[in-house]
Amino acid sequence: MIPKKKKKVDQEALRSPFMRIPGMPVWGARSIIDSGFYEIYELQGRSPETLFEDLKKKCPETLEDRLSIFRLAVYFADTEEPEPSLLNPERWK
């Protein structure tokens, strides 16, 4: 019997403040960190589209679904009382 390989867990992303955003997947937090942000407040007033384009310049293989993550994160950062129905990346496609 061949032992299964353990999945590598992104501890930095898992422990990041971005994981406090409801609906945020670990890979989404990693994308935000890779863009140079470490706190939610740093996203206030930013353009999700610009953040996405900047990430694509750094990592050309970035998938289009990252844009919905940036939209969710910026909405959460900009909104004092976010609508629960909007706290899902699928709503931002």
N, CA, C and O atoms as a CHARMM CRD file, in Angstrom:
* protein
*
  372
    1    1 MET  N      0.83900  -1.18800   0.00000 PROA 1      0.00000
    2    1 MET  CA     0.00000   0.00000   0.00000 PROA 1      0.00000
    3    1 MET  C      0.88500   1.25300   0.00000 PROA 1      0.00000
    4    1 MET  O      1.79600   1.37600   0.81900 PROA 1      0.00000
    5    2 ILE  N      0.61500   2.16300  -0.90600 PROA 2      0.00000
    6    2 ILE  CA     1.39400   3.39700  -1.02800 PROA 2      0.00000
    7    2 ILE  C      0.79000   4.45300  -0.11200 PROA 2      0.00000
    8    2 ILE  O     -0.40800   4.72500  -0.18900 PROA 2      0.00000
    9    3 PRO  N      1.61600   5.06000   0.76700 PROA 3      0.00000
   10    3 PRO  CA     1.07100   6.10500   1.65300 PROA 3      0.00000
   11    3 PRO  C      0.70000   7.35800   0.86900 PROA 3      0.00000
   12    3 PRO  O      1.39100   7.74900  -0.07100 PROA 3      0.00000
   13    4 LYS  N     -0.38200   7.96600   1.26600 PROA 4      0.00000
   14    4 LYS  CA    -0.82700   9.20100   0.62000 PROA 4      0.00000
   15    4 LYS  C      0.03700  10.35900   1.08500 PROA 4      0.00000
   16    4 LYS  O      0.45500  10.42300   2.24200 PROA 4      0.00000
   17    5 LYS  N      0.29900  11.27900   0.15300 PROA 5      0.00000
   18    5 LYS  CA     1.04100  12.47900   0.51500 PROA 5      0.00000
   19    5 LYS  C      0.10700  13.43900   1.22000 PROA 5      0.00000
   20    5 LYS  O     -1.05400  13.58800   0.84000 PROA 5      0.00000
   21    6 LYS  N      0.61600  14.08000   2.24000 PROA 6      0.00000
   22    6 LYS  CA    -0.17300  15.09600   2.92300 PROA 6      0.00000
   23    6 LYS  C     -0.20900  16.35700   2.07900 PROA 6      0.00000
   24    6 LYS  O      0.77800  16.71700   1.43800 PROA 6      0.00000
   25    7 LYS  N     -1.35300  17.02300   2.08300 PROA 7      0.00000
   26    7 LYS  CA    -1.45300  18.29500   1.38600 PROA 7      0.00000
   27    7 LYS  C     -0.68100  19.34600   2.16300 PROA 7      0.00000
   28    7 LYS  O     -0.71300  19.37300   3.39300 PROA 7      0.00000
   29    8 LYS  N      0.00400  20.19800   1.44500 PROA 8      0.00000
   30    8 LYS  CA     0.73900  21.28300   2.07300 PROA 8      0.00000
   31    8 LYS  C     -0.27200  22.36600   2.45800 PROA 8      0.00000
   32    8 LYS  O     -1.05900  22.81600   1.62500 PROA 8      0.00000
   33    9 VAL  N     -0.24300  22.76900   3.70500 PROA 9      0.00000
   34    9 VAL  CA    -1.17800  23.77100   4.21300 PROA 9      0.00000
   35    9 VAL  C     -0.47400  25.12300   4.25300 PROA 9      0.00000
   36    9 VAL  O      0.64800  25.23400   4.74800 PROA 9      0.00000
   37   10 ASP  N     -1.13000  26.13000   3.73800 PROA 10     0.00000
   38   10 ASP  CA    -0.58600  27.48400   3.71100 PROA 10     0.00000
   39   10 ASP  C     -0.87900  28.15000   5.05800 PROA 10     0.00000
   40   10 ASP  O     -1.89200  28.83100   5.22100 PROA 10     0.00000
   41   11 GLN  N      0.00800  27.94400   5.99900 PROA 11     0.00000
   42   11 GLN  CA    -0.19500  28.45100   7.35200 PROA 11     0.00000
   43   11 GLN  C     -0.25800  29.97600   7.41100 PROA 11     0.00000
   44   11 GLN  O     -1.05200  30.53700   8.16600 PROA 11     0.00000
   45   12 GLU  N      0.56600  30.63700   6.62800 PROA 12     0.00000
   46   12 GLU  CA     0.56200  32.10500   6.63300 PROA 12     0.00000
   47   12 GLU  C     -0.80700  32.64100   6.20900 PROA 12     0.00000
   48   12 GLU  O     -1.36100  33.53000   6.85600 PROA 12     0.00000
   49   13 ALA  N     -1.33700  32.10300   5.13600 PROA 13     0.00000
   50   13 ALA  CA    -2.64800  32.54800   4.65500 PROA 13     0.00000
   51   13 ALA  C     -3.73900  32.17100   5.65300 PROA 13     0.00000
   52   13 ALA  O     -4.65600  32.95500   5.89600 PROA 13     0.00000
   53   14 LEU  N     -3.64400  30.99000   6.22200 PROA 14     0.00000
   54   14 LEU  CA    -4.64400  30.51100   7.17500 PROA 14     0.00000
   55   14 LEU  C     -4.71000  31.38200   8.41800 PROA 14     0.00000
   56   14 LEU  O     -5.78200  31.56900   8.99300 PROA 14     0.00000
   57   15 ARG  N     -3.57500  31.91200   8.83300 PROA 15     0.00000
   58   15 ARG  CA    -3.52600  32.75800  10.03400 PROA 15     0.00000
   59   15 ARG  C     -3.71300  34.24400   9.72600 PROA 15     0.00000
   60   15 ARG  O     -3.73500  35.06600  10.64300 PROA 15     0.00000
   61   16 SER  N     -3.84500  34.58900   8.46800 PROA 16     0.00000
   62   16 SER  CA    -3.92600  36.00100   8.08900 PROA 16     0.00000
   63   16 SER  C     -5.26800  36.61400   8.48800 PROA 16     0.00000
   64   16 SER  O     -6.25900  35.90000   8.64600 PROA 16     0.00000
   65   17 PRO  N     -5.29600  37.93500   8.65000 PROA 17     0.00000
   66   17 PRO  CA    -6.55500  38.63000   8.95300 PROA 17     0.00000
   67   17 PRO  C     -7.61300  38.42500   7.87300 PROA 17     0.00000
   68   17 PRO  O     -8.80700  38.54800   8.14600 PROA 17     0.00000
   69   18 PHE  N     -7.18700  38.11400   6.64700 PROA 18     0.00000
   70   18 PHE  CA    -8.13800  37.95000   5.55200 PROA 18     0.00000
   71   18 PHE  C     -9.05700  36.75000   5.75700 PROA 18     0.00000
   72   18 PHE  O    -10.13000  36.68400   5.15800 PROA 18     0.00000
   73   19 MET  N     -8.65200  35.81400   6.58700 PROA 19     0.00000
   74   19 MET  CA    -9.50100  34.65700   6.86700 PROA 19     0.00000
   75   19 MET  C    -10.68300  35.04600   7.76300 PROA 19     0.00000
   76   19 MET  O    -11.59500  34.24300   7.96000 PROA 19     0.00000
   77   20 ARG  N    -10.67600  36.26200   8.30300 PROA 20     0.00000
   78   20 ARG  CA   -11.83300  36.74600   9.07800 PROA 20     0.00000
   79   20 ARG  C    -12.95000  37.24500   8.16300 PROA 20     0.00000
   80   20 ARG  O    -14.05700  37.51800   8.62600 PROA 20     0.00000
   81   21 ILE  N    -12.66300  37.36400   6.87600 PROA 21     0.00000
   82   21 ILE  CA   -13.68300  37.77200   5.91300 PROA 21     0.00000
   83   21 ILE  C    -14.53900  36.54100   5.62400 PROA 21     0.00000
   84   21 ILE  O    -14.03500  35.54600   5.10400 PROA 21     0.00000
   85   22 PRO  N    -15.83200  36.60000   5.95600 PROA 22     0.00000
   86   22 PRO  CA   -16.68500  35.43900   5.69800 PROA 22     0.00000
   87   22 PRO  C    -16.65100  35.05100   4.21700 PROA 22     0.00000
   88   22 PRO  O    -16.73500  35.90700   3.33600 PROA 22     0.00000
   89   23 GLY  N    -16.52900  33.76800   3.96400 PROA 23     0.00000
   90   23 GLY  CA   -16.50800  33.26900   2.59800 PROA 23     0.00000
   91   23 GLY  C    -15.14500  33.27900   1.93300 PROA 23     0.00000
   92   23 GLY  O    -15.01400  32.84200   0.79000 PROA 23     0.00000
   93   24 MET  N    -14.13000  33.76800   2.62500 PROA 24     0.00000
   94   24 MET  CA   -12.79100  33.86400   2.03100 PROA 24     0.00000
   95   24 MET  C    -12.10100  32.49600   2.05800 PROA 24     0.00000
   96   24 MET  O    -11.88300  31.93500   3.13200 PROA 24     0.00000
   97   25 PRO  N    -11.75700  31.95700   0.88200 PROA 25     0.00000
   98   25 PRO  CA   -10.99700  30.70600   0.85100 PROA 25     0.00000
   99   25 PRO  C     -9.51400  30.97400   1.14800 PROA 25     0.00000
  100   25 PRO  O     -9.03500  32.09600   0.98300 PROA 25     0.00000
  101   26 VAL  N     -8.81200  29.95800   1.57700 PROA 26     0.00000
  102   26 VAL  CA    -7.38600  30.10400   1.90500 PROA 26     0.00000
  103   26 VAL  C     -6.60600  30.58600   0.68200 PROA 26     0.00000
  104   26 VAL  O     -5.72800  31.44100   0.80600 PROA 26     0.00000
  105   27 TRP  N     -6.91600  30.05000  -0.48900 PROA 27     0.00000
  106   27 TRP  CA    -6.19400  30.47800  -1.69400 PROA 27     0.00000
  107   27 TRP  C     -6.46800  31.94300  -2.01700 PROA 27     0.00000
  108   27 TRP  O     -5.63500  32.61300  -2.62700 PROA 27     0.00000
  109   28 GLY  N     -7.64200  32.44500  -1.60700 PROA 28     0.00000
  110   28 GLY  CA    -7.95700  33.85700  -1.80800 PROA 28     0.00000
  111   28 GLY  C     -7.10900  34.73900  -0.91100 PROA 28     0.00000
  112   28 GLY  O     -6.58900  35.77000  -1.33800 PROA 28     0.00000
  113   29 ALA  N     -6.97700  34.31300   0.35100 PROA 29     0.00000
  114   29 ALA  CA    -6.11200  35.04700   1.28300 PROA 29     0.00000
  115   29 ALA  C     -4.67500  35.05500   0.76600 PROA 29     0.00000
  116   29 ALA  O     -3.98300  36.06800   0.87400 PROA 29     0.00000
  117   30 ARG  N     -4.22500  33.93700   0.20800 PROA 30     0.00000
  118   30 ARG  CA    -2.86600  33.85100  -0.34200 PROA 30     0.00000
  119   30 ARG  C     -2.70200  34.84700  -1.49400 PROA 30     0.00000
  120   30 ARG  O     -1.65900  35.49000  -1.60800 PROA 30     0.00000
  121   31 SER  N     -3.71100  34.97800  -2.33700 PROA 31     0.00000
  122   31 SER  CA    -3.62600  35.92100  -3.46400 PROA 31     0.00000
  123   31 SER  C     -3.49600  37.35600  -2.97400 PROA 31     0.00000
  124   31 SER  O     -2.75000  38.14800  -3.54900 PROA 31     0.00000
  125   32 ILE  N     -4.22000  37.69200  -1.91500 PROA 32     0.00000
  126   32 ILE  CA    -4.15200  39.04900  -1.36700 PROA 32     0.00000
  127   32 ILE  C     -2.77800  39.29700  -0.74600 PROA 32     0.00000
  128   32 ILE  O     -2.19400  40.36500  -0.93100 PROA 32     0.00000
  129   33 ILE  N     -2.27000  38.32400  -0.02100 PROA 33     0.00000
  130   33 ILE  CA    -0.93300  38.44300   0.57700 PROA 33     0.00000
  131   33 ILE  C      0.12100  38.58200  -0.53000 PROA 33     0.00000
  132   33 ILE  O      1.03400  39.40200  -0.42900 PROA 33     0.00000
  133   34 ASP  N     -0.01600  37.78200  -1.57400 PROA 34     0.00000
  134   34 ASP  CA     0.93400  37.85500  -2.70400 PROA 34     0.00000
  135   34 ASP  C      0.89800  39.21400  -3.39000 PROA 34     0.00000
  136   34 ASP  O      1.85100  39.60500  -4.06400 PROA 34     0.00000
  137   35 SER  N     -0.20700  39.92800  -3.21400 PROA 35     0.00000
  138   35 SER  CA    -0.32200  41.27800  -3.78500 PROA 35     0.00000
  139   35 SER  C      0.31900  42.33700  -2.89600 PROA 35     0.00000
  140   35 SER  O      0.37700  43.50900  -3.26600 PROA 35     0.00000
  141   36 GLY  N      0.80000  41.92600  -1.72500 PROA 36     0.00000
  142   36 GLY  CA     1.52100  42.85300  -0.85000 PROA 36     0.00000
  143   36 GLY  C      0.69700  43.42900   0.29100 PROA 36     0.00000
  144   36 GLY  O      1.10600  44.41300   0.90700 PROA 36     0.00000
  145   37 PHE  N     -0.44200  42.84200   0.58100 PROA 37     0.00000
  146   37 PHE  CA    -1.28600  43.33700   1.67300 PROA 37     0.00000
  147   37 PHE  C     -1.25300  42.35800   2.83900 PROA 37     0.00000
  148   37 PHE  O     -1.16500  41.14400   2.65500 PROA 37     0.00000
  149   38 TYR  N     -1.32800  42.92400   4.05400 PROA 38     0.00000
  150   38 TYR  CA    -1.26200  42.07500   5.23700 PROA 38     0.00000
  151   38 TYR  C     -2.38400  42.35100   6.22800 PROA 38     0.00000
  152   38 TYR  O     -2.57900  41.58100   7.16900 PROA 38     0.00000
  153   39 GLU  N     -3.11400  43.42500   6.03400 PROA 39     0.00000
  154   39 GLU  CA    -4.23000  43.78500   6.91200 PROA 39     0.00000
  155   39 GLU  C     -5.43600  44.17400   6.06900 PROA 39     0.00000
  156   39 GLU  O     -5.28800  44.69900   4.96500 PROA 39     0.00000
  157   40 ILE  N     -6.61700  43.91800   6.58800 PROA 40     0.00000
  158   40 ILE  CA    -7.84700  44.21400   5.85900 PROA 40     0.00000
  159   40 ILE  C     -7.96800  45.70400   5.55400 PROA 40     0.00000
  160   40 ILE  O     -8.35600  46.07700   4.44600 PROA 40     0.00000
  161   41 TYR  N     -7.64300  46.55800   6.52000 PROA 41     0.00000
  162   41 TYR  CA    -7.80800  48.00400   6.31800 PROA 41     0.00000
  163   41 TYR  C     -6.98400  48.52400   5.14100 PROA 41     0.00000
  164   41 TYR  O     -7.32500  49.56000   4.57100 PROA 41     0.00000
  165   42 GLU  N     -5.91500  47.83300   4.76600 PROA 42     0.00000
  166   42 GLU  CA    -5.07900  48.27100   3.64400 PROA 42     0.00000
  167   42 GLU  C     -5.83000  48.21000   2.30900 PROA 42     0.00000
  168   42 GLU  O     -5.39100  48.81000   1.32800 PROA 42     0.00000
  169   43 LEU  N     -6.94600  47.49900   2.26700 PROA 43     0.00000
  170   43 LEU  CA    -7.72900  47.36500   1.03900 PROA 43     0.00000
  171   43 LEU  C     -8.77800  48.45800   0.87900 PROA 43     0.00000
  172   43 LEU  O     -9.39400  48.57500  -0.18000 PROA 43     0.00000
  173   44 GLN  N     -8.98400  49.25600   1.91600 PROA 44     0.00000
  174   44 GLN  CA   -10.01100  50.29700   1.85700 PROA 44     0.00000
  175   44 GLN  C     -9.72400  51.28500   0.72700 PROA 44     0.00000
  176   44 GLN  O     -8.60100  51.76300   0.56500 PROA 44     0.00000
  177   45 GLY  N    -10.76500  51.57700  -0.04500 PROA 45     0.00000
  178   45 GLY  CA   -10.65200  52.55300  -1.12000 PROA 45     0.00000
  179   45 GLY  C     -9.90300  52.08000  -2.35000 PROA 45     0.00000
  180   45 GLY  O     -9.67400  52.86200  -3.27300 PROA 45     0.00000
  181   46 ARG  N     -9.52300  50.82900  -2.37800 PROA 46     0.00000
  182   46 ARG  CA    -8.76600  50.30000  -3.52800 PROA 46     0.00000
  183   46 ARG  C     -9.71900  49.82200  -4.62000 PROA 46     0.00000
  184   46 ARG  O    -10.89000  49.53900  -4.36400 PROA 46     0.00000
  185   47 SER  N     -9.20900  49.74000  -5.80400 PROA 47     0.00000
  186   47 SER  CA    -9.96900  49.20900  -6.93400 PROA 47     0.00000
  187   47 SER  C     -9.65500  47.71300  -7.06100 PROA 47     0.00000
  188   47 SER  O     -8.50100  47.34700  -7.28100 PROA 47     0.00000
  189   48 PRO  N    -10.66900  46.84100  -6.92400 PROA 48     0.00000
  190   48 PRO  CA   -10.40600  45.40500  -7.06600 PROA 48     0.00000
  191   48 PRO  C     -9.80000  45.05800  -8.42500 PROA 48     0.00000
  192   48 PRO  O     -8.94800  44.17500  -8.52000 PROA 48     0.00000
  193   49 GLU  N    -10.23900  45.74900  -9.46900 PROA 49     0.00000
  194   49 GLU  CA    -9.72500  45.47100 -10.80000 PROA 49     0.00000
  195   49 GLU  C     -8.23100  45.81600 -10.91300 PROA 49     0.00000
  196   49 GLU  O     -7.46400  45.08700 -11.54100 PROA 49     0.00000
  197   50 THR  N     -7.83700  46.92600 -10.30100 PROA 50     0.00000
  198   50 THR  CA    -6.42100  47.30900 -10.30000 PROA 50     0.00000
  199   50 THR  C     -5.59500  46.31900  -9.49400 PROA 50     0.00000
  200   50 THR  O     -4.50000  45.94500  -9.91300 PROA 50     0.00000
  201   51 LEU  N     -6.10100  45.88900  -8.34300 PROA 51     0.00000
  202   51 LEU  CA    -5.39500  44.89600  -7.52600 PROA 51     0.00000
  203   51 LEU  C     -5.19700  43.60900  -8.31000 PROA 51     0.00000
  204   51 LEU  O     -4.12700  43.00300  -8.26900 PROA 51     0.00000
  205   52 PHE  N     -6.23200  43.20000  -9.02000 PROA 52     0.00000
  206   52 PHE  CA    -6.16400  41.98600  -9.82600 PROA 52     0.00000
  207   52 PHE  C     -5.12900  42.13600 -10.94800 PROA 52     0.00000
  208   52 PHE  O     -4.33300  41.22800 -11.18500 PROA 52     0.00000
  209   53 GLU  N     -5.14300  43.26100 -11.62400 PROA 53     0.00000
  210   53 GLU  CA    -4.17700  43.49200 -12.70700 PROA 53     0.00000
  211   53 GLU  C     -2.74300  43.52300 -12.18000 PROA 53     0.00000
  212   53 GLU  O     -1.82700  43.01500 -12.82700 PROA 53     0.00000
  213   54 ASP  N     -2.55400  44.12400 -11.00000 PROA 54     0.00000
  214   54 ASP  CA    -1.21800  44.15000 -10.40100 PROA 54     0.00000
  215   54 ASP  C     -0.74200  42.73400 -10.07000 PROA 54     0.00000
  216   54 ASP  O      0.42600  42.40500 -10.27700 PROA 54     0.00000
  217   55 LEU  N     -1.64900  41.89800  -9.55700 PROA 55     0.00000
  218   55 LEU  CA    -1.28600  40.51300  -9.24400 PROA 55     0.00000
  219   55 LEU  C     -0.94400  39.75500 -10.52900 PROA 55     0.00000
  220   55 LEU  O     -0.00300  38.96100 -10.54800 PROA 55     0.00000
  221   56 LYS  N     -1.70000  39.99500 -11.59900 PROA 56     0.00000
  222   56 LYS  CA    -1.42700  39.32500 -12.88000 PROA 56     0.00000
  223   56 LYS  C     -0.05200  39.71400 -13.43400 PROA 56     0.00000
  224   56 LYS  O      0.59600  38.91100 -14.10500 PROA 56     0.00000
  225   57 LYS  N      0.39100  40.93800 -13.15700 PROA 57     0.00000
  226   57 LYS  CA     1.72500  41.34700 -13.60000 PROA 57     0.00000
  227   57 LYS  C      2.79300  40.55700 -12.85200 PROA 57     0.00000
  228   57 LYS  O      3.80200  40.15900 -13.43300 PROA 57     0.00000
  229   58 LYS  N      2.56200  40.33200 -11.54600 PROA 58     0.00000
  230   58 LYS  CA     3.51700  39.58000 -10.72900 PROA 58     0.00000
  231   58 LYS  C      3.46400  38.08900 -11.03800 PROA 58     0.00000
  232   58 LYS  O      4.49300  37.41800 -11.11900 PROA 58     0.00000
  233   59 CYS  N      2.24200  37.58400 -11.20900 PROA 59     0.00000
  234   59 CYS  CA     2.01900  36.15200 -11.44600 PROA 59     0.00000
  235   59 CYS  C      1.11900  35.99900 -12.67100 PROA 59     0.00000
  236   59 CYS  O     -0.10100  35.93000 -12.52200 PROA 59     0.00000
  237   60 PRO  N      1.68500  35.94400 -13.87400 PROA 60     0.00000
  238   60 PRO  CA     0.87900  35.89400 -15.10100 PROA 60     0.00000
  239   60 PRO  C     -0.10000  34.72000 -15.16800 PROA 60     0.00000
  240   60 PRO  O     -1.09700  34.78600 -15.88700 PROA 60     0.00000
  241   61 GLU  N      0.17500  33.65400 -14.42800 PROA 61     0.00000
  242   61 GLU  CA    -0.69800  32.48100 -14.46200 PROA 61     0.00000
  243   61 GLU  C     -1.93200  32.63300 -13.55700 PROA 61     0.00000
  244   61 GLU  O     -2.70000  31.68300 -13.40000 PROA 61     0.00000
  245   62 THR  N     -2.12500  33.80700 -12.96900 PROA 62     0.00000
  246   62 THR  CA    -3.25400  34.06800 -12.07800 PROA 62     0.00000
  247   62 THR  C     -4.57800  33.83800 -12.80100 PROA 62     0.00000
  248   62 THR  O     -4.78800  34.31800 -13.91500 PROA 62     0.00000
  249   63 LEU  N     -5.45200  33.10500 -12.15100 PROA 63     0.00000
  250   63 LEU  CA    -6.75800  32.78000 -12.72800 PROA 63     0.00000
  251   63 LEU  C     -7.74800  33.92400 -12.53800 PROA 63     0.00000
  252   63 LEU  O     -7.62700  34.72200 -11.60900 PROA 63     0.00000
  253   64 GLU  N     -8.71700  33.98600 -13.42500 PROA 64     0.00000
  254   64 GLU  CA    -9.71700  35.06700 -13.41800 PROA 64     0.00000
  255   64 GLU  C    -10.57700  35.06800 -12.14600 PROA 64     0.00000
  256   64 GLU  O    -11.11100  36.11200 -11.77300 PROA 64     0.00000
  257   65 ASP  N    -10.72000  33.91300 -11.47400 PROA 65     0.00000
  258   65 ASP  CA   -11.55900  33.86300 -10.28300 PROA 65     0.00000
  259   65 ASP  C    -10.99900  34.69500  -9.12700 PROA 65     0.00000
  260   65 ASP  O    -11.70500  34.95400  -8.15200 PROA 65     0.00000
  261   66 ARG  N     -9.74800  35.11000  -9.22900 PROA 66     0.00000
  262   66 ARG  CA    -9.15000  35.94300  -8.18200 PROA 66     0.00000
  263   66 ARG  C     -9.80600  37.32600  -8.13100 PROA 66     0.00000
  264   66 ARG  O     -9.82200  37.96800  -7.08100 PROA 66     0.00000
  265   67 LEU  N    -10.34000  37.77800  -9.25700 PROA 67     0.00000
  266   67 LEU  CA   -10.99600  39.08400  -9.28100 PROA 67     0.00000
  267   67 LEU  C    -12.17800  39.10700  -8.31100 PROA 67     0.00000
  268   67 LEU  O    -12.37400  40.09800  -7.60600 PROA 67     0.00000
  269   68 SER  N    -12.95900  38.04500  -8.26300 PROA 68     0.00000
  270   68 SER  CA   -14.10200  38.01000  -7.33400 PROA 68     0.00000
  271   68 SER  C    -13.63100  38.04600  -5.88200 PROA 68     0.00000
  272   68 SER  O    -14.32700  38.58400  -5.02200 PROA 68     0.00000
  273   69 ILE  N    -12.46800  37.48500  -5.60300 PROA 69     0.00000
  274   69 ILE  CA   -11.90000  37.52100  -4.24800 PROA 69     0.00000
  275   69 ILE  C    -11.52600  38.95400  -3.88200 PROA 69     0.00000
  276   69 ILE  O    -11.80700  39.40500  -2.77100 PROA 69     0.00000
  277   70 PHE  N    -10.89900  39.66400  -4.80500 PROA 70     0.00000
  278   70 PHE  CA   -10.54300  41.05400  -4.53600 PROA 70     0.00000
  279   70 PHE  C    -11.79200  41.91300  -4.34900 PROA 70     0.00000
  280   70 PHE  O    -11.81600  42.79200  -3.48700 PROA 70     0.00000
  281   71 ARG  N    -12.81700  41.66900  -5.14100 PROA 71     0.00000
  282   71 ARG  CA   -14.06600  42.42600  -4.98300 PROA 71     0.00000
  283   71 ARG  C    -14.67900  42.18300  -3.61400 PROA 71     0.00000
  284   71 ARG  O    -15.11300  43.12200  -2.94700 PROA 71     0.00000
  285   72 LEU  N    -14.71600  40.92600  -3.19500 PROA 72     0.00000
  286   72 LEU  CA   -15.24300  40.58700  -1.87000 PROA 72     0.00000
  287   72 LEU  C    -14.43100  41.25700  -0.77000 PROA 72     0.00000
  288   72 LEU  O    -15.00000  41.85500   0.14300 PROA 72     0.00000
  289   73 ALA  N    -13.11900  41.16300  -0.84700 PROA 73     0.00000
  290   73 ALA  CA   -12.24600  41.71100   0.19500 PROA 73     0.00000
  291   73 ALA  C    -12.35900  43.23100   0.29600 PROA 73     0.00000
  292   73 ALA  O    -12.42100  43.77500   1.39800 PROA 73     0.00000
  293   74 VAL  N    -12.38700  43.91400  -0.84100 PROA 74     0.00000
  294   74 VAL  CA   -12.49800  45.37800  -0.82900 PROA 74     0.00000
  295   74 VAL  C    -13.87700  45.78500  -0.29600 PROA 74     0.00000
  296   74 VAL  O    -13.98400  46.73200   0.48400 PROA 74     0.00000
  297   75 TYR  N    -14.92300  45.07900  -0.71000 PROA 75     0.00000
  298   75 TYR  CA   -16.26600  45.36000  -0.19000 PROA 75     0.00000
  299   75 TYR  C    -16.27600  45.23100   1.33000 PROA 75     0.00000
  300   75 TYR  O    -16.79900  46.09800   2.03000 PROA 75     0.00000
  301   76 PHE  N    -15.69900  44.15000   1.83200 PROA 76     0.00000
  302   76 PHE  CA   -15.66200  43.92000   3.27900 PROA 76     0.00000
  303   76 PHE  C    -14.87300  45.02100   3.98600 PROA 76     0.00000
  304   76 PHE  O    -15.28600  45.50700   5.03900 PROA 76     0.00000
  305   77 ALA  N    -13.75000  45.40900   3.41300 PROA 77     0.00000
  306   77 ALA  CA   -12.90400  46.44700   4.02000 PROA 77     0.00000
  307   77 ALA  C    -13.59300  47.81200   4.01200 PROA 77     0.00000
  308   77 ALA  O    -13.43000  48.59500   4.94800 PROA 77     0.00000
  309   78 ASP  N    -14.35600  48.09800   2.96800 PROA 78     0.00000
  310   78 ASP  CA   -14.99800  49.40700   2.81700 PROA 78     0.00000
  311   78 ASP  C    -16.34400  49.53200   3.54000 PROA 78     0.00000
  312   78 ASP  O    -16.82500  50.64600   3.74600 PROA 78     0.00000
  313   79 THR  N    -16.94900  48.42500   3.92300 PROA 79     0.00000
  314   79 THR  CA   -18.31000  48.43800   4.43500 PROA 79     0.00000
  315   79 THR  C    -18.33700  48.15700   5.93000 PROA 79     0.00000
  316   79 THR  O    -17.85300  47.12300   6.38900 PROA 79     0.00000
  317   80 GLU  N    -18.91300  49.09500   6.68700 PROA 80     0.00000
  318   80 GLU  CA   -18.97600  48.93500   8.13700 PROA 80     0.00000
  319   80 GLU  C    -19.85400  47.75100   8.54300 PROA 80     0.00000
  320   80 GLU  O    -19.48600  46.96900   9.41900 PROA 80     0.00000
  321   81 GLU  N    -21.01600  47.62700   7.89900 PROA 81     0.00000
  322   81 GLU  CA   -21.91500  46.51000   8.18400 PROA 81     0.00000
  323   81 GLU  C    -22.25500  45.81000   6.86300 PROA 81     0.00000
  324   81 GLU  O    -23.28600  46.09400   6.25300 PROA 81     0.00000
  325   82 PRO  N    -21.38400  44.89700   6.42600 PROA 82     0.00000
  326   82 PRO  CA   -21.59600  44.24600   5.12500 PROA 82     0.00000
  327   82 PRO  C    -22.85800  43.37600   5.09900 PROA 82     0.00000
  328   82 PRO  O    -23.23200  42.76800   6.10100 PROA 82     0.00000
  329   83 GLU  N    -23.49600  43.33400   3.94000 PROA 83     0.00000
  330   83 GLU  CA   -24.67300  42.48900   3.72100 PROA 83     0.00000
  331   83 GLU  C    -24.23400  41.03000   3.73900 PROA 83     0.00000
  332   83 GLU  O    -23.33800  40.65700   2.98100 PROA 83     0.00000
  333   84 PRO  N    -24.83300  40.19900   4.57400 PROA 84     0.00000
  334   84 PRO  CA   -24.45000  38.77900   4.60800 PROA 84     0.00000
  335   84 PRO  C    -24.56400  38.08900   3.24800 PROA 84     0.00000
  336   84 PRO  O    -23.77300  37.20000   2.93300 PROA 84     0.00000
  337   85 SER  N    -25.54400  38.49800   2.44600 PROA 85     0.00000
  338   85 SER  CA   -25.73000  37.85100   1.14000 PROA 85     0.00000
  339   85 SER  C    -24.59000  38.16300   0.16500 PROA 85     0.00000
  340   85 SER  O    -24.42900  37.46600  -0.83700 PROA 85     0.00000
  341   86 LEU  N    -23.80700  39.19100   0.44400 PROA 86     0.00000
  342   86 LEU  CA   -22.69900  39.57100  -0.43900 PROA 86     0.00000
  343   86 LEU  C    -21.34900  39.02600   0.03000 PROA 86     0.00000
  344   86 LEU  O    -20.31700  39.30800  -0.58000 PROA 86     0.00000
  345   87 LEU  N    -21.35700  38.25600   1.10100 PROA 87     0.00000
  346   87 LEU  CA   -20.10800  37.73900   1.65100 PROA 87     0.00000
  347   87 LEU  C    -19.81400  36.33100   1.10900 PROA 87     0.00000
  348   87 LEU  O    -19.58100  35.38400   1.86000 PROA 87     0.00000
  349   88 ASN  N    -19.83600  36.24100  -0.20200 PROA 88     0.00000
  350   88 ASN  CA   -19.54400  34.99800  -0.88800 PROA 88     0.00000
  351   88 ASN  C    -18.87900  35.36700  -2.21500 PROA 88     0.00000
  352   88 ASN  O    -19.42100  36.17100  -2.97300 PROA 88     0.00000
  353   89 PRO  N    -17.71900  34.79300  -2.50000 PROA 89     0.00000
  354   89 PRO  CA   -17.03000  35.15400  -3.74900 PROA 89     0.00000
  355   89 PRO  C    -17.88200  34.94500  -5.00600 PROA 89     0.00000
  356   89 PRO  O    -17.72400  35.66000  -5.99600 PROA 89     0.00000
  357   90 GLU  N    -18.77900  33.96600  -4.95900 PROA 90     0.00000
  358   90 GLU  CA   -19.63800  33.69200  -6.11400 PROA 90     0.00000
  359   90 GLU  C    -20.51900  34.87700  -6.47300 PROA 90     0.00000
  360   90 GLU  O    -20.87300  35.05400  -7.63900 PROA 90     0.00000
  361   91 ARG  N    -20.87400  35.68400  -5.49700 PROA 91     0.00000
  362   91 ARG  CA   -21.72800  36.85900  -5.74200 PROA 91     0.00000
  363   91 ARG  C    -21.00000  37.96800  -6.49100 PROA 91     0.00000
  364   91 ARG  O    -21.63800  38.88900  -7.00200 PROA 91     0.00000
  365   92 TRP  N    -19.67500  37.89300  -6.56200 PROA 92     0.00000
  366   92 TRP  CA   -18.86800  38.97500  -7.13200 PROA 92     0.00000
  367   92 TRP  C    -18.32200  38.66500  -8.50200 PROA 92     0.00000
  368   92 TRP  O    -17.46200  39.39600  -8.99300 PROA 92     0.00000
  369   93 LYS  N    -18.79000  37.60500  -9.14200 PROA 93     0.00000
  370   93 LYS  CA   -18.29800  37.23200 -10.48100 PROA 93     0.00000
  371   93 LYS  C    -18.89400  38.11200 -11.53900 PROA 93     0.00000
  372   93 LYS  O    -18.59600  37.94500 -12.72200 PROA 93     0.00000
